[in-house]
Amino acid sequence: MSELSKAKSEEPNIIKWAFKFAASAGIAGILCCVAPAILFMFGLMGGIYAISFADFFYNEDGSVGIGSWILRIIAVVIGTYGIYAYRNKQNQCDIDPTRKKKNLILVSVTTLLLGLGIFLTLEKWSSWYFDKYVVPAQQQEYLEKEAGDKS
């Protein structure tokens, strides 16, 4: 059996597959807050710009805006694609149809739970980080700007 046909007939690892797509979906869904927090953390973005970047995705009252919904839809598409791709990859293998169905349910539930967990964890972390570091930096930048405008 050649390496190519052997690789095609191997069953994909459920946990690795689910984690790969769940992590991608979770990060894509909360990219609006994680990206400016990380850029601020490394000094590549100031507090004012980090908050204005994140505000682009939310409404004035702090509720979820259209940009944030677009990112969440992209996250769902990534997770759904991962499940679909797993199903196609698994269908290339010679395994019991009952086992295929069980594996598909398992990868679907694992992807959903891991993706949601990663999303909620990053959302909580970014909220804390913004409150603890970015907002004080933004306020300091505004004070410095006002002091510079007065002189």
Secondary structure in CASP SS format (residue, H / E / C, confidence):
PFRMAT SS
TARGET T0000
AUTHOR 0000-0000-0000
METHOD secondary structure of the structure
MODEL  1
M C 1.00
S C 1.00
E H 1.00
L H 1.00
S H 1.00
K H 1.00
A H 1.00
K H 1.00
S H 1.00
E C 1.00
E C 1.00
P C 1.00
N C 1.00
I H 1.00
I H 1.00
K H 1.00
W H 1.00
A H 1.00
F H 1.00
K H 1.00
F H 1.00
A H 1.00
A H 1.00
S H 1.00
A H 1.00
G H 1.00
I H 1.00
A H 1.00
G H 1.00
I C 1.00
L H 1.00
C H 1.00
C H 1.00
V H 1.00
A H 1.00
P H 1.00
A H 1.00
I H 1.00
L H 1.00
F H 1.00
M H 1.00
F C 1.00
G C 1.00
L C 1.00
M C 1.00
G C 1.00
G H 1.00
I H 1.00
Y H 1.00
A H 1.00
I H 1.00
S H 1.00
F H 1.00
A H 1.00
D H 1.00
F C 1.00
F C 1.00
Y E 1.00
N C 1.00
E C 1.00
D C 1.00
G C 1.00
S C 1.00
V E 1.00
G C 1.00
I H 1.00
G H 1.00
S H 1.00
W H 1.00
I H 1.00
L H 1.00
R H 1.00
I H 1.00
I H 1.00
A H 1.00
V H 1.00
V H 1.00
I H 1.00
G H 1.00
T H 1.00
Y H 1.00
G H 1.00
I H 1.00
Y H 1.00
A H 1.00
Y H 1.00
R H 1.00
N H 1.00
K H 1.00
Q H 1.00
N H 1.00
Q C 1.00
C C 1.00
D C 1.00
I C 1.00
D C 1.00
P H 1.00
T H 1.00
R H 1.00
K H 1.00
K H 1.00
K H 1.00
N H 1.00
L H 1.00
I H 1.00
L H 1.00
V H 1.00
S H 1.00
V H 1.00
T H 1.00
T H 1.00
L H 1.00
L H 1.00
L H 1.00
G H 1.00
L H 1.00
G H 1.00
I H 1.00
F H 1.00
L H 1.00
T H 1.00
L H 1.00
E H 1.00
K H 1.00
W H 1.00
S H 1.00
S H 1.00
W H 1.00
Y H 1.00
F H 1.00
D H 1.00
K H 1.00
Y H 1.00
V H 1.00
V H 1.00
P H 1.00
A H 1.00
Q H 1.00
Q H 1.00
Q H 1.00
E H 1.00
Y H 1.00
L H 1.00
E H 1.00
K H 1.00
E H 1.00
A H 1.00
G H 1.00
D H 1.00
K H 1.00
S C 1.00
END
